[in-house]
């Protein structure tokens, strides 16, 4: 402190500039140092103190106004960067490395930033990106990135109670809303797996997970199983209760993250069950061939019977509409860019889009068939229908499947309904197998099974056109030895390549599992989306949110009214005085 208080450091300029920068400003302060300094000429006092982890010196320099300026972008084209690059590119890179080492110091991060955790995570992400840009210093930047993450984990290690953990996660001691923090910053590109998997962070997540269900956290697995089973059976009744009384005790329980997860899991399981049931109901026992038509009564056209939706398909449509609404709401809340950043959202939206297009094409086919049926009911007799004297656009809907146009909406609908179509064609394909000589003899069976190991059960390159078994068998042996050798070599190479990665994953298995579990739970922490599709009712949630907003508005209006009344009474009091 006495040295810093010396008149030579008055103004603080010599505390912020490096010796080289001071020489460029014609400052002769360092000219009396005949032996020279033991550090680089471009290192400032603050950077040097940060490198040495001198907390007291860093604090004194910060109080004097000194700081570490973050380097410009690597691709910056300003005059200053261009001049440094032109003079000495090595010195420029060395200066950037020294600066980032100072910024990544625990002493500087903890004393200079209001939120050291967030600052360290942002810096770690920036350093990881620089490692791929400045490949010459790749290892150094990676070490600095890991150092920043270790600092964050070390801060969590110092926490002594829940209040301190919440203060770190929120970045504010007075704030007590960790749920608002987690969805925004926990799983972005800069987060550390060790930070999320830290016991203190996991305990805080577990507390939020069982919010409004504090008694369930200490219960056994059997109690939790019966709870899930009860929600599965009573989900429709719970949804009705939530519609009527969203702010009741039942509503608070359903808004807990654990109950949200159970409700959405039950809903999606029911959706998968409906898909399987629809496939079995739609294609089980189909006897008519593609060139046959079967109707319920003489005046019914064939397409009316094939385009009608079953009760399972109606339920599937309701589920799809509900899930589509949920995805659209999520895209609106998060923004298109943030929504697309998560690939599973793109996958879900693509799947739902295929369902929507499929049912839309099915509905168009039904409407066209209904118009044709209406024409038949009004203008066609039974004899005309049997004789086939119908207009071409109406007669088309009486044709068998093998005469439909490729652009027919019903064919497109069934094509998009991929699971059911695959099951349907699998049944047809099973009856198409007539004769296969691969297992006719013991010799052929051995050949087929051996080559099937390598995916080459149909080998024909060693089969000769003339009958010469000896040469043919020699060809089989040579071909087999070659494939066995190649497979063994490739497997050894593959094992050697993935061995190191597998060891790393095995060592960090617990961390990876905790991170994945926290990532799954994260989707249940957001406000809204309490009820899963198709049980959700947006109006009830909107009303509940509007009630809270209206309450705040009423309080603000009441406070403003009292202030106005007080202002009006002041002149009267002054007059009376």
ABEGO torsion letter per residue (X at the ends): XAAAABAAABGGAAAABBAAAAAAAGBAAAAABAAEBABBAABBAAAAAAAAGBAAAAAAAAAAGBBBBBBBBAABABAAAAAAAAABAAAAAAAAAAAAAAAABAAAAAAABABAAAAAAAAAAAAAAAAAABAAAAAAAAAAAAAAAAAAAAAAAABABAAAAAAAAAGBAABABAAAAAAAAAABAABBAAAAABAAAAAAAAAAAABGAAAAAABBAAAAAAAAAAAAAAAAAAAAAAAABAABAAAAAAABAAAAAAAAAAAAAAAAAAAAAAAAAAABGBABBAABBBBABAABBAAAAAABBBAAAAAAAAAAAAAAAAAAAAAAAAEAAAAAABAAAAAAAAAAAAAAAAAAAAAAAAAAAAAAAAAAAAABBAAAAAAGBBBAAAAAAABBAAABBAABAAAAAAAABAAAAAAAAAAAAAAABABBAAAABAAAAAAAAAAAAAGAAABAAABBABBBAAAAAAAAAAAAAAAAAAAAAAAAAAAAAAAAAAAAAAAAAAAAAAAAAAAAAAAAABBEGABBOAABBAAAAAAAAAAAAAAAAAAAAAAAAAAAAAAAAAAAAAAAX
